[in-house]
């Protein structure tokens, strides 16, 4: 396992902005994002530009992802690889392990708390970290006593397939009430340096997908966003 938690904290300790870059084939809101570009080349470009980790959306029905994409990314980079999907079973965690994921996304809005506890425990047993994602203050209360490696605040509503216009104000609203010492990241709706600056006042890192994938040069976009 390559620890995304440690990578985020180490990068922040260096005084740099930890950016998790994302590989996502399709967005219900933005449409096609990868096109004919080579997955392995994209992943390597993200690593070379300084991304602290790579998130891979494997959900197929709405985001057109799959585990083969994750396998290609894992074989191409030495960074921690996050699997983003609607994970609700141990068998999916087994799939993550076999595909080479280092960390799994678990979404509070899609997972009853007892199941969430089971999945966190099982992921750890498989020696994979967990990023538990929330979108509301009520969901924050749900996770406060769980064994979470990284807490993610999704600025958009995943139950609406992120079709809403959420922005970093969601992070600002929720993160100010978090007293835990675990790393916190802000996800989705982050497009500019100003967005990153606002988010980083409250969190330890950011996950950026669409804004990077829509740029002509992936590497230059990441470097520009990291430059503060």
Order of alpha helices (4+ residues) and beta strands (2+ residues): alpha-beta-beta-beta-alpha-beta-alpha-beta-alpha-beta-alpha-beta-alpha-beta-alpha-beta-alpha-beta-alpha-alpha
